[in-house]
Amino acid sequence: MATLISIGYGNLIAASRVVTIVSPQSSPMRRLREQASKTGKLIDATEGRKTRSILVTDSDHVVLSAINPETIASRLDPAGSDGKGI
């Protein structure tokens, strides 16, 4: 069974499908969002709130969340890594 993590407001995503979590402010991320919308692969899980993170899945779906990227990352890795990578 897949491990599900909360991305806010009762929405869940399979942890094993998440490839990356990014902040939405940069121009490339805005273009990614627009492209996903055009191809029908955009999932808006913000419940009408401000988008604070963008999750990209292994199926090229783009999921918008109103939760900060650091918060979602900590839910993906409950072992307590500092989230700063290598």
C-alpha positions as CSV (number, residue, x, y, z in Angstrom):
1,M,0.0,0.0,0.0
2,A,1.3,3.5,-0.9
3,T,2.1,5.9,1.8
4,L,-0.1,9.0,1.6
5,I,1.0,12.4,2.8
6,S,-1.2,15.4,3.5
7,I,-0.7,18.4,1.1
8,G,-3.3,20.4,3.0
9,Y,-7.0,20.8,3.5
10,G,-7.8,17.1,3.4
11,N,-5.9,16.4,0.2
12,L,-3.4,13.6,0.0
13,I,-0.8,12.4,-2.5
14,A,1.2,9.2,-2.8
15,A,4.6,9.9,-1.4
16,S,6.3,7.5,-3.8
17,R,5.0,9.4,-6.8
18,V,6.4,12.8,-5.8
19,V,9.6,13.7,-7.8
20,T,10.1,17.3,-6.6
21,I,8.6,20.0,-4.5
22,V,9.3,23.6,-5.6
23,S,8.3,27.1,-4.7
24,P,6.0,28.8,-7.3
25,Q,7.4,32.3,-7.4
26,S,10.0,31.9,-10.2
27,S,9.1,32.4,-13.9
28,P,10.1,28.8,-14.9
29,M,7.6,27.5,-12.3
30,R,4.9,29.7,-13.6
31,R,5.6,28.3,-17.1
32,L,5.5,24.8,-15.7
33,R,2.1,25.5,-14.2
34,E,0.7,27.0,-17.4
35,Q,2.0,24.1,-19.5
36,A,0.5,21.6,-17.1
37,S,-2.8,23.4,-17.4
38,K,-2.8,23.4,-21.2
39,T,-2.1,19.6,-21.2
40,G,-4.7,18.8,-18.6
41,K,-2.1,17.6,-16.0
42,L,-2.6,20.4,-13.4
43,I,-4.2,19.5,-10.1
44,D,-5.2,22.4,-7.9
45,A,-5.3,21.3,-4.3
46,T,-5.1,24.8,-2.8
47,E,-8.9,25.0,-2.0
48,G,-8.8,28.6,-3.3
49,R,-5.9,29.7,-1.1
50,K,-2.5,31.1,-2.2
51,T,-0.2,28.5,-3.9
52,R,2.8,28.0,-1.8
53,S,4.3,24.9,-3.3
54,I,4.2,23.0,-6.6
55,L,4.7,19.2,-6.5
56,V,5.7,17.4,-9.7
57,T,4.9,13.7,-9.9
58,D,6.5,10.9,-11.9
59,S,3.6,10.9,-14.3
60,D,4.3,14.6,-15.1
61,H,1.3,15.8,-13.2
62,V,1.7,19.2,-11.5
63,V,0.0,19.5,-8.1
64,L,-0.6,22.9,-6.5
65,S,-0.6,23.1,-2.7
66,A,-1.2,25.9,-0.2
67,I,1.3,24.3,2.2
68,N,4.9,25.5,2.3
69,P,7.5,23.2,0.5
70,E,9.5,22.7,3.8
71,T,6.4,21.4,5.6
72,I,5.5,18.9,2.8
73,A,9.2,17.8,2.7
74,S,9.2,17.2,6.4
75,R,6.0,15.0,6.0
76,L,7.8,13.0,3.2
77,D,10.8,12.4,5.5
78,P,9.5,12.0,9.1
79,A,13.0,10.7,10.1
80,G,14.0,14.3,10.7
81,S,16.4,15.3,8.0
82,D,17.1,19.0,8.0
83,G,15.7,19.3,4.5
84,K,18.9,20.9,3.2
85,G,20.0,18.0,1.1
86,I,23.6,17.1,0.6
